[in-house]
């Protein structure tokens, strides 16, 4: 006798192979950003960095750029960005996925090797497109992309200002000496 197919089974099958565009909210910021970015321009910029004859076929450029972008936006490690990607349909949509995937798209070490291959000059198109996408979506003004704000609160390790513990200890010693002097000890 054949096993009976239940409506639940067909529902599970349709969820497993559901298109990401039907699962994600079109108003989500990552969906809007993914639809704004010129991914074809990236293909033109990064294709020369790939070799057609050497090694295994490369991972899609959009996937690698998307993971790099998400890593920096959410300030996570290479390992964490890959784990979250497999759990988050919005991240998968942003990286060019068409159906919901349940396994990791790449080994996390591939991200660091890819960044080395692309180098700093190769990442400039990503920064330019991020600024252009912000301008297209009217999230930043043209003037804001011409100025750079530097946070001066971060000091070098030997910047001349002692850490708080040493500072308070020195202050305590000095106040103790002053108190002893004042009491006539």
N, C-alpha and C positions, 0 to 999 in steps of 0.2 A: 504494500500500500504506500502511496506517495505521501510525504508529509504535507499537512495542510498549510496553506499560506494564510497568514493572518493579516488584517489591515495594518497592524502594527509593524509587521515586517516590511511592507511596501513603504510605509511612512519612514522607517529607519533608512531604507535604501535611498529615498528621495532626499533625506537630510544629509546622508553621507556624501552624496554627489551634488548637493545644492550649489548653485552658482553663488559666489561671494557677493556679486552685485545685488542679489535678492536678499542676502542675509544682513548686510550692513545698512545703517541709517545714512541716507544721502546727505544729511545735515551735519554729520560728524566732521570735526576739523580735519582729520587725516584723509577722509574720503574727498572732501573739498580740495585739499592740498594735492592729493594724488591726481585729481581731475584737472588741476591747474598747471602742474609741472609739465614741461616739454620733454618727455622721456625720449622722443626720437632724436632730439638734439644731443642728448647724452650718448645715445648709441653711436652717433657720428664722432663725438669727441673721444670716446673710450675704445672704439673698435680697433684703432691702430695699436693699442697696448696689448691686444690679444694676438697670439700666434696661431695661424691656421694649421701649421705643420708639426708643431712640437707639443707634446704632452696630451693630457686628457682634455676633452672639450670643456671650455670655460663655463662657469655659471652665468646666467643672464645678468647683463649689466644693471638692469633695473633692480634686481634682487640685491646685488652687492651694494649698489648706491643706497637703496632703501634701507637696508640693514645698518649701513654706516650712518645714515641720517638719523634713524631712530635711536641708535646707540648714543649719539651726541645729544639729541633732544631730551631723552629720558635719563641721561647720565648713568648708563648701565654698562657692565662689562660685555665683552664679546660672547662669553658663555651665556650670560643672562639674556642678551638680546635674541639669541637663537632659541632659548627656552620660551621666552615670552611670545616670540613670533609663532611658535607652534600652538600656542594657547589663545591667540588673539586674532580674530578674523579681520579686524581693522588694520592690523600690521600686515597681514597677508595681502589684503587688498592694496594697501599702499605700495607694497613691493611687487605688485603685478600678478598676484595669484588670481586664478580664475575660479577654482573650487577650493573648498575648505580642506586643508591638509592637516594631518595629525602627527606627522613626524618632522624632525628637524630638517630644514632645507639644506644646510651645510654643516660641516664640522667647524666649530668656533675658531680654530687655528687658521682656517682659510681666510677669515676676515683680516687678520694681521698681515698675512702674506700678501693679500690683495692690496692693502694700504701701502705696503712697501713697494709693490710693483707700480702702483699708480703715482706714488710720491706726492709731495706737497703741491707741485704744479698741476698734477692731475685732479686734485680736489678743488681747484679754483672754479671750474665750471659748476660744481655743486653749490658752492657759496653764491656764485652769481645767479644761479637759477633760484635759490632760496630767497634772495633779495628780490628778484623779478617776480616771483610768485606772490610775495608779500605785497608788492606794488599792485599787481593785477587784482588781488583780492581786497585791496585798499586797507590792509592791516598795518602798513607802515607808510610814512610819507617819503617822497623823494629825498628831502633834506636829511631824514634820519639815516639814510644809507650812505651819506657822504661824510658823516662824522663817526668817529670811533670814541666810545667812552671807555676809559681805563679805570679800573678799580684799584686805587692806591692803598687800600687797607692791608693788602698782602705784602708782608715784608720778607726780605731775604733772611735766611737763617742767622747769619751774622750781621744783621742790619744795625746793630748798635743799641737796640732797645732790648733790655733783658726780658726773659719770660716772666710771667706774673709771679710765679713762686719765688724766683730769685729777687725780684723787685720788692715783694712784700717782706721777704726775709731781711733784706738790706734796710728797708724802712723800719722794721721792728727793732733792729740793732741800733739804728741811729736814734729812734725815739727812746729806747731804753737808756742809752748813754745820756741823752738830754734830761731824762727824768732823774737819773742818778745824780747828774750835775746840779740839777735844780734842788734836789733834796739835800745836797751837800755830802753825798756818800763818796 
